Amino acid sequence: MHFWLPEIPLVEKVVRSVVVYVFLLASFRVVGKRQLGQMTPFDLVVLLVISNVVQNALIGNDNSLGGGLVGATTILLTNALVAWLTFWSKPLRRVVEHSPTILVRHGRILWSNLASERLSPSEFHAALRREGIVTVRGLRYVLLEQDGHLSVIR
């Protein structure tokens, strides 16, 4: 039954999992909400490659079933802890989560906000068309939400 026993110390397995989780969380925070909400085939390839690249950092020299379960459990528990902490801590929530960005205010496009979100005019107009909007005139607000989707307030 050696396939159950991790080949590296349990503490190392837990530390590796937490470090990779925190690294990925910080990386996706830096990438921005546009990329998270609008996944393209290119983004999927990047995610698959990242998962393969960090796999060895996560598991080390351990291919045991037990080690994999410990790593997965650590990541799930770390994610639950981060969710709980961000629910109760507004300062931590600001660090971990994005805040909505106003893209249109009273019928006027805020070009500087589009630029800060790395959202091109053609991508923005395509997103508006998906929402059934042809022109921004008459719109009170258009917000880019934390999850990368647009909210339109008429």
SEZA-867914 format. One line per field, with one value per residue: residue number from 1; residue in three letters; chain; x, y, z of N, C-alpha, C, O in turn. Coordinates in Angstrom, 3 decimals. Layout:
REM SEZA-867914
n: [NUM ...]
res: [ALA ...]
chain: [A ...]
npx: [X ...]
npy: [Y ...]
npz: [Z ...]
capx: [X ...]
capy: [Y ...]
capz: [Z ...]
cpx: [X ...]
cpy: [Y ...]
cpz: [Z ...]
opx: [X ...]
opy: [Y ...]
opz: [Z ...]
END
This chain:
REM SEZA-867914
n: [1 2 3 4 5 6 7 8 9 10 11 12 13 14 15 16 17 18 19 20 21 22 23 24 25 26 27 28 29 30 31 32 33 34 35 36 37 38 39 40 41 42 43 44 45 46 47 48 49 50 51 52 53 54 55 56 57 58 59 60 61 62 63 64 65 66 67 68 69 70 71 72 73 74 75 76 77 78 79 80 81 82 83 84 85 86 87 88 89 90 91 92 93 94 95 96 97 98 99 100 101 102 103 104 105 106 107 108 109 110 111 112 113 114 115 116 117 118 119 120 121 122 123 124 125 126 127 128 129 130 131 132 133 134 135 136 137 138 139 140 141 142 143 144 145 146 147 148 149 150 151 152 153 154]
res: [MET HIS PHE TRP LEU PRO GLU ILE PRO LEU VAL GLU LYS VAL VAL ARG SER VAL VAL VAL TYR VAL PHE LEU LEU ALA SER PHE ARG VAL VAL GLY LYS ARG GLN LEU GLY GLN MET THR PRO PHE ASP LEU VAL VAL LEU LEU VAL ILE SER ASN VAL VAL GLN ASN ALA LEU ILE GLY ASN ASP ASN SER LEU GLY GLY GLY LEU VAL GLY ALA THR THR ILE LEU LEU THR ASN ALA LEU VAL ALA TRP LEU THR PHE TRP SER LYS PRO LEU ARG ARG VAL VAL GLU HIS SER PRO THR ILE LEU VAL ARG HIS GLY ARG ILE LEU TRP SER ASN LEU ALA SER GLU ARG LEU SER PRO SER GLU PHE HIS ALA ALA LEU ARG ARG GLU GLY ILE VAL THR VAL ARG GLY LEU ARG TYR VAL LEU LEU GLU GLN ASP GLY HIS LEU SER VAL ILE ARG]
chain: [A A A A A A A A A A A A A A A A A A A A A A A A A A A A A A A A A A A A A A A A A A A A A A A A A A A A A A A A A A A A A A A A A A A A A A A A A A A A A A A A A A A A A A A A A A A A A A A A A A A A A A A A A A A A A A A A A A A A A A A A A A A A A A A A A A A A A A A A A A A A A A A A A A A A A A A A A A]
npx: [0.824 2.065 1.445 -0.305 1.126 2.709 5.641 7.210 7.815 4.910 4.466 5.997 4.564 2.130 3.031 4.089 1.715 0.183 1.849 1.900 -0.828 -1.219 0.547 -0.685 -3.175 -2.374 -1.207 -3.398 -4.835 -3.253 -3.362 -5.923 -9.456 -10.741 -9.561 -10.302 -13.060 -13.573 -12.802 -10.697 -9.765 -6.959 -6.465 -7.331 -5.420 -3.165 -3.852 -3.869 -1.183 0.050 -0.942 0.367 3.027 3.243 2.748 4.903 6.123 4.174 3.772 6.306 8.697 6.787 4.500 2.434 -0.815 -1.865 -0.310 -1.198 -3.871 -3.538 -2.368 -4.459 -6.506 -5.328 -5.227 -7.987 -8.842 -7.297 -8.362 -10.997 -10.449 -9.379 -11.659 -13.390 -11.943 -11.853 -14.524 -15.051 -13.168 -12.777 -10.500 -8.728 -10.318 -10.263 -7.636 -7.518 -9.730 -11.113 -12.420 -15.467 -15.287 -16.034 -17.105 -18.710 -20.219 -23.064 -23.757 -21.282 -18.259 -15.629 -12.624 -10.081 -10.475 -11.155 -8.697 -7.083 -8.049 -7.220 -8.852 -9.875 -11.377 -12.894 -13.331 -14.799 -17.112 -18.101 -18.728 -20.752 -22.660 -23.274 -24.785 -26.990 -26.825 -26.474 -25.626 -24.029 -25.269 -27.771 -27.381 -26.920 -24.885 -22.145 -20.630 -17.623 -17.554 -16.356 -16.041 -15.523 -17.586 -20.045 -22.128 -25.060 -26.587 -29.426]
npy: [-1.197 1.217 3.231 4.965 6.478 9.585 10.665 12.722 14.870 15.561 18.205 19.660 19.110 20.425 23.108 23.586 23.417 25.559 27.757 27.683 28.089 30.705 32.124 31.775 32.986 35.657 36.176 36.005 38.104 40.267 40.020 40.885 41.723 41.658 39.631 37.421 37.296 36.998 34.528 33.239 30.930 31.077 31.933 29.674 27.805 28.978 28.680 25.872 25.302 26.656 25.127 22.731 23.543 24.378 22.041 20.287 21.910 21.876 19.146 18.102 15.503 13.574 11.171 9.886 8.618 9.408 11.699 13.356 13.677 14.991 17.386 18.405 18.656 20.555 22.794 23.207 23.755 26.031 27.770 27.961 29.187 31.666 32.680 32.906 34.724 36.988 37.565 38.499 40.520 43.657 45.233 43.152 42.028 44.036 43.759 41.168 40.848 42.296 45.608 46.978 48.676 51.778 52.236 53.648 56.731 58.501 58.443 58.845 57.573 56.441 56.721 56.518 54.693 52.418 52.005 51.515 49.067 47.568 47.210 47.183 49.561 48.210 45.682 46.493 47.645 45.365 43.816 45.403 45.152 42.448 42.683 43.821 46.495 49.327 51.938 54.217 56.446 57.695 55.813 55.327 54.204 51.994 49.237 47.451 44.488 42.622 40.005 40.226 40.706 42.832 45.297 46.975 49.999 51.631]
npz: [0.000 -0.584 -2.367 -1.191 0.601 1.010 -0.712 0.047 2.895 4.887 5.776 3.942 1.627 2.186 2.475 -0.102 -1.624 -0.585 -1.199 -4.036 -4.528 -3.454 -5.099 -7.645 -7.146 -6.654 -9.148 -10.943 -9.951 -10.687 -13.458 -14.192 -14.429 -16.904 -18.442 -16.956 -17.166 -19.871 -21.387 -23.792 -26.465 -26.457 -23.809 -22.431 -23.257 -22.063 -19.336 -19.158 -19.716 -17.591 -15.457 -15.920 -15.695 -13.001 -11.724 -10.970 -9.078 -7.204 -6.465 -6.114 -5.822 -5.578 -6.373 -5.244 -4.346 -1.889 -1.388 -3.479 -2.738 -0.302 -1.220 -2.877 -0.967 0.713 -1.002 -1.448 1.192 1.722 -0.172 0.797 3.246 2.391 1.091 3.285 4.905 3.212 3.117 5.687 6.080 5.003 4.127 3.283 1.328 -0.605 -1.439 -2.513 -4.256 -7.250 -7.824 -9.117 -12.290 -13.659 -16.873 -18.596 -18.054 -17.574 -20.346 -21.580 -22.717 -20.714 -21.538 -20.393 -18.331 -19.781 -21.013 -18.754 -18.000 -20.057 -22.293 -25.478 -27.776 -29.793 -28.609 -26.393 -27.581 -28.847 -26.600 -25.534 -27.595 -27.274 -25.043 -26.080 -26.653 -28.661 -28.787 -26.507 -25.681 -23.603 -21.678 -18.217 -16.571 -17.321 -16.124 -15.538 -14.110 -11.170 -11.996 -14.658 -16.392 -18.020 -16.535 -17.193 -16.722 -17.297]
capx: [0.000 2.946 0.916 -1.037 2.031 3.469 7.085 7.867 7.176 3.576 4.581 6.469 3.427 1.183 3.664 4.131 0.360 -0.212 2.658 1.420 -2.149 -1.051 1.158 -1.694 -4.158 -1.756 -1.021 -4.674 -5.216 -2.479 -3.800 -7.072 -10.757 -11.125 -9.125 -11.023 -14.442 -13.677 -11.813 -10.551 -8.980 -5.593 -6.453 -7.436 -4.094 -2.293 -4.204 -3.406 0.276 0.379 -1.200 1.429 4.286 3.285 2.510 6.081 6.313 3.135 3.883 7.689 9.011 5.761 3.422 1.550 -2.215 -2.011 0.272 -2.109 -5.044 -3.121 -2.221 -5.781 -7.207 -4.703 -5.673 -9.398 -8.942 -6.733 -9.357 -12.097 -9.957 -9.306 -13.045 -13.906 -11.247 -12.269 -15.899 -15.059 -12.184 -12.880 -9.172 -8.219 -11.160 -9.740 -6.368 -7.720 -10.746 -11.195 -13.633 -16.029 -14.735 -17.026 -16.642 -19.559 -20.914 -24.013 -23.689 -19.948 -17.271 -14.444 -11.544 -8.948 -10.814 -11.010 -7.254 -6.521 -8.495 -6.689 -10.018 -9.852 -12.711 -13.653 -13.775 -15.835 -18.342 -18.605 -19.350 -22.017 -23.597 -23.747 -25.800 -28.091 -26.626 -25.856 -24.995 -23.957 -26.160 -28.934 -27.002 -26.445 -23.576 -21.732 -19.563 -16.924 -17.660 -15.212 -15.894 -15.206 -18.792 -20.564 -23.447 -25.545 -27.666 -30.038]
capy: [0.000 2.372 4.285 5.887 7.279 10.630 10.443 13.871 15.144 16.145 19.661 20.178 19.009 21.495 24.389 23.694 23.678 26.921 28.718 27.695 28.718 32.151 32.647 31.834 33.998 36.961 36.317 36.309 39.456 41.195 39.896 41.759 41.088 41.472 38.316 36.375 37.229 36.765 33.514 32.888 29.699 31.380 31.938 28.284 27.209 29.520 28.022 24.483 25.301 27.033 23.984 21.760 24.106 24.405 20.707 19.782 22.724 21.483 17.779 17.696 14.154 12.704 10.763 8.989 8.983 10.149 13.030 14.127 14.019 16.017 18.638 18.892 19.081 21.805 23.883 23.465 24.408 27.378 28.556 28.223 30.164 32.965 33.127 33.309 35.939 38.134 37.885 39.229 41.598 44.549 45.537 41.987 41.889 44.979 43.239 39.920 40.971 43.528 46.387 47.323 49.849 52.481 52.420 54.694 57.529 59.448 58.427 59.148 56.518 56.863 56.074 56.206 53.467 51.325 51.776 50.908 47.665 46.971 46.842 47.987 50.047 47.189 44.674 47.124 47.746 44.003 43.425 46.135 44.530 41.201 43.090 44.432 47.947 49.792 53.223 54.487 57.573 57.270 54.904 56.006 53.617 50.661 48.851 46.190 43.886 41.858 38.748 40.530 40.932 44.191 45.624 48.162 50.686 52.576]
capz: [0.000 -0.604 -3.223 -0.336 1.426 0.308 -0.780 0.664 4.190 4.835 5.921 2.659 0.695 2.524 2.156 -1.566 -2.111 -0.194 -1.959 -5.422 -4.496 -3.255 -6.319 -8.701 -6.758 -6.919 -10.596 -11.577 -9.502 -11.515 -14.849 -14.371 -14.527 -18.299 -18.886 -16.233 -17.610 -21.301 -21.697 -25.202 -26.591 -26.032 -22.344 -21.995 -23.459 -21.017 -18.077 -19.205 -19.609 -16.209 -14.573 -16.138 -15.196 -11.537 -11.179 -10.262 -7.876 -6.260 -5.946 -5.869 -6.309 -5.003 -7.268 -4.494 -4.237 -0.632 -1.567 -4.322 -1.942 0.665 -1.968 -3.281 0.251 1.160 -1.873 -1.159 2.500 1.587 -0.896 1.729 4.214 1.717 0.894 4.591 5.337 2.397 3.491 6.951 6.125 3.848 3.567 2.562 0.139 -1.608 -1.960 -3.246 -5.295 -8.025 -7.636 -10.424 -12.954 -14.466 -18.252 -19.175 -17.041 -18.173 -21.794 -22.087 -22.494 -19.959 -22.284 -19.507 -17.606 -20.743 -21.176 -17.541 -17.989 -21.290 -23.076 -26.698 -28.166 -30.523 -27.633 -25.573 -28.359 -29.036 -25.332 -25.453 -28.535 -26.655 -24.066 -26.813 -26.659 -29.893 -28.494 -25.065 -25.375 -22.838 -20.586 -17.017 -16.254 -17.722 -15.211 -15.701 -12.778 -10.673 -12.734 -16.042 -17.191 -18.006 -16.004 -17.880 -15.993 -18.245]
cpx: [0.866 2.410 0.078 -0.114 2.794 4.960 7.884 7.155 5.844 3.624 5.045 5.342 2.441 1.764 3.710 2.755 -0.084 0.557 2.180 0.045 -2.021 -0.436 0.121 -2.759 -3.617 -1.587 -2.323 -5.207 -4.523 -2.975 -5.005 -8.357 -11.209 -10.764 -9.894 -12.436 -14.605 -12.613 -11.848 -9.829 -7.525 -5.477 -6.534 -6.104 -3.133 -2.582 -3.720 -1.891 0.704 0.162 -0.110 2.751 4.356 3.071 3.709 6.376 5.334 3.390 5.309 7.956 7.977 4.666 2.417 0.118 -2.452 -1.475 -0.609 -3.345 -4.724 -2.996 -3.563 -6.565 -6.647 -5.176 -7.142 -9.588 -8.393 -7.721 -10.537 -11.686 -9.894 -10.714 -13.637 -13.269 -11.682 -13.724 -15.920 -14.120 -12.250 -11.501 -8.582 -9.015 -10.658 -8.443 -6.612 -8.659 -10.629 -12.429 -14.176 -15.393 -15.823 -16.427 -17.444 -20.251 -21.763 -23.811 -22.325 -18.985 -16.071 -13.240 -10.367 -9.215 -10.745 -9.538 -6.664 -6.926 -8.002 -7.810 -10.064 -11.268 -13.527 -14.145 -14.918 -17.160 -18.940 -19.305 -20.686 -23.066 -24.131 -24.827 -27.002 -28.007 -25.907 -25.106 -25.014 -24.818 -27.388 -28.613 -26.501 -25.036 -23.401 -20.535 -18.944 -16.835 -16.411 -14.972 -15.635 -16.406 -19.272 -21.928 -23.852 -26.705 -28.182 -30.534]
cpy: [1.257 3.504 5.295 6.863 8.307 10.353 11.625 14.154 15.879 17.673 20.288 20.163 20.147 22.856 24.598 24.077 25.104 27.960 28.803 28.366 30.236 32.793 32.794 32.875 35.393 37.202 36.678 37.671 40.496 41.187 40.790 41.003 40.871 40.061 37.202 36.210 36.866 35.766 33.158 31.542 29.902 31.343 30.522 27.571 27.679 28.841 26.571 24.399 25.656 25.844 22.932 22.252 24.056 23.023 20.196 20.601 22.300 20.114 17.353 16.341 13.131 12.417 9.859 9.530 9.822 11.566 13.928 14.566 15.078 17.368 19.235 19.400 20.402 22.976 24.216 24.182 25.836 28.290 28.914 29.265 31.558 33.526 33.629 34.618 37.155 38.511 38.785 40.424 42.446 44.928 44.366 41.769 42.813 44.491 42.054 40.100 42.293 44.297 46.732 48.607 50.474 52.735 53.482 55.402 58.559 59.591 58.727 58.029 57.111 56.118 55.704 54.931 52.249 50.978 51.098 49.436 46.903 46.417 47.752 48.465 48.979 46.089 45.223 47.189 46.363 43.512 44.138 45.510 43.202 41.481 43.754 45.946 48.340 51.098 53.467 55.680 57.045 56.279 55.718 55.527 52.299 50.340 47.534 45.582 43.075 40.594 38.961 40.758 42.377 44.241 46.938 48.726 51.784 53.826]
cpz: [0.000 -1.481 -2.436 0.376 0.601 0.382 -0.240 1.981 4.026 4.914 4.611 1.634 0.923 2.141 0.647 -2.116 -1.792 -1.015 -3.406 -5.484 -4.393 -4.497 -7.427 -8.397 -7.048 -8.413 -11.291 -11.133 -10.364 -12.961 -15.118 -14.625 -15.955 -18.745 -18.183 -16.761 -19.068 -21.732 -23.184 -25.283 -26.160 -24.508 -21.792 -22.138 -22.372 -19.681 -18.039 -19.059 -18.189 -15.281 -14.714 -15.549 -13.672 -10.916 -10.393 -9.016 -6.793 -5.646 -5.609 -6.499 -5.871 -6.021 -6.566 -4.486 -2.982 -0.750 -2.419 -3.566 -0.897 -0.038 -2.350 -2.080 0.756 0.320 -1.604 0.168 2.460 0.870 0.005 2.763 3.603 1.500 2.207 5.049 4.525 2.663 4.725 6.989 4.856 3.294 2.780 1.276 -0.970 -2.224 -2.891 -4.440 -6.031 -7.593 -9.021 -10.970 -13.814 -15.842 -18.988 -18.025 -17.785 -19.674 -22.401 -21.717 -21.767 -20.533 -21.395 -18.706 -18.520 -20.900 -19.945 -17.420 -19.213 -22.171 -24.301 -27.028 -28.904 -29.581 -26.781 -26.325 -28.638 -27.767 -25.146 -26.380 -27.973 -25.610 -24.741 -26.889 -27.939 -29.659 -26.993 -24.675 -24.650 -21.729 -19.403 -16.671 -16.984 -16.847 -15.642 -14.307 -12.427 -11.477 -14.218 -16.934 -17.045 -17.335 -16.632 -17.073 -16.905 -17.560]
opx: [0.442 2.874 -0.224 -0.535 3.447 5.474 9.102 6.016 5.686 2.896 4.537 5.191 1.969 1.065 3.398 2.645 -0.663 -0.030 2.067 -0.217 -2.647 -0.848 0.059 -3.203 -4.320 -1.802 -2.344 -5.953 -5.132 -3.004 -5.089 -8.358 -12.005 -11.580 -10.112 -12.955 -15.693 -11.631 -12.894 -9.328 -6.923 -4.516 -5.882 -5.697 -2.376 -1.652 -3.224 -1.377 1.615 0.992 0.290 3.506 5.401 3.202 3.552 6.827 5.644 3.240 5.511 7.483 8.276 3.982 1.645 -0.115 -3.160 -2.097 -0.757 -3.815 -5.540 -3.461 -3.787 -7.211 -7.404 -5.494 -7.502 -10.395 -8.951 -7.899 -11.019 -12.484 -10.312 -10.939 -14.308 -13.963 -11.862 -14.111 -16.714 -14.266 -11.836 -11.340 -7.996 -8.454 -10.630 -8.165 -5.980 -8.405 -10.114 -13.375 -13.419 -15.013 -16.463 -15.377 -16.931 -20.801 -21.240 -23.708 -22.215 -18.908 -15.556 -12.887 -9.721 -8.288 -10.328 -9.169 -5.832 -6.212 -8.326 -7.719 -10.270 -12.246 -14.728 -15.268 -15.880 -18.206 -20.162 -20.352 -21.645 -24.224 -25.300 -25.671 -27.927 -29.007 -24.867 -24.064 -25.902 -25.073 -27.972 -29.484 -25.750 -24.116 -24.366 -19.549 -19.646 -16.132 -15.531 -13.831 -15.537 -16.243 -18.945 -22.769 -23.091 -27.675 -27.471 -31.073]
opy: [2.280 4.637 6.372 7.967 7.960 9.874 11.534 13.727 16.711 18.354 21.337 21.109 20.764 23.676 25.688 24.956 25.778 28.940 29.903 29.137 30.968 33.879 33.836 33.579 36.223 38.316 37.567 38.315 41.500 42.230 41.395 39.824 39.965 39.375 36.142 35.095 36.456 36.138 32.824 31.057 29.006 30.794 30.202 26.819 26.880 28.466 26.100 23.527 25.035 25.579 22.312 21.470 23.732 22.864 19.723 20.058 22.363 19.939 16.364 16.065 11.938 13.334 9.154 10.733 10.828 12.517 15.116 15.691 15.962 18.382 20.433 20.445 21.275 24.038 25.392 25.106 26.740 29.445 30.047 30.132 32.529 34.719 34.661 35.517 38.237 39.661 39.723 41.276 42.014 44.944 44.572 41.372 42.426 44.766 41.950 39.558 43.277 43.717 46.772 49.500 49.784 53.365 54.139 54.762 59.384 60.697 58.853 57.602 58.158 55.032 54.680 54.170 51.172 49.804 50.200 48.649 45.728 45.315 48.959 47.847 48.854 45.609 44.515 46.834 46.214 42.868 43.543 45.357 42.869 40.631 44.200 46.612 47.774 51.334 52.985 55.909 56.043 55.943 56.679 56.327 51.577 51.076 46.613 46.095 42.866 40.157 37.992 40.985 43.056 43.363 47.905 48.028 52.734 54.718]
opz: [0.538 -1.355 -2.951 0.720 -0.383 1.393 -0.087 2.171 3.133 4.192 4.214 0.861 -0.032 1.545 0.170 -2.970 -2.644 -1.476 -3.947 -6.407 -5.160 -4.905 -8.079 -9.304 -7.624 -8.890 -12.142 -11.871 -10.735 -13.614 -16.187 -14.981 -16.202 -19.360 -18.770 -16.798 -19.471 -22.375 -23.740 -24.268 -25.568 -23.970 -20.798 -21.252 -21.820 -18.968 -17.015 -18.358 -17.640 -14.411 -13.728 -14.972 -13.108 -9.703 -9.267 -8.007 -5.603 -4.436 -4.905 -7.602 -5.803 -6.476 -7.215 -4.605 -3.023 -0.277 -2.130 -3.729 -0.633 0.482 -2.172 -2.152 1.182 0.857 -1.538 0.270 3.083 1.256 -0.023 3.120 4.234 1.704 2.235 5.524 5.083 2.455 4.800 7.866 3.781 2.073 1.717 0.254 -2.138 -3.391 -3.942 -5.516 -5.500 -7.060 -9.992 -10.213 -14.609 -15.967 -19.894 -17.129 -18.534 -20.204 -23.621 -20.565 -22.158 -20.075 -21.620 -18.431 -18.093 -20.919 -20.076 -16.800 -19.389 -22.711 -24.172 -26.608 -28.666 -29.738 -26.484 -25.782 -28.661 -27.844 -24.656 -25.994 -28.171 -25.329 -24.062 -27.161 -28.276 -30.270 -26.289 -23.493 -25.062 -20.926 -19.570 -16.500 -17.237 -16.829 -16.060 -13.436 -13.262 -11.625 -14.970 -18.133 -16.071 -17.528 -16.614 -16.778 -17.236 -18.216]
END
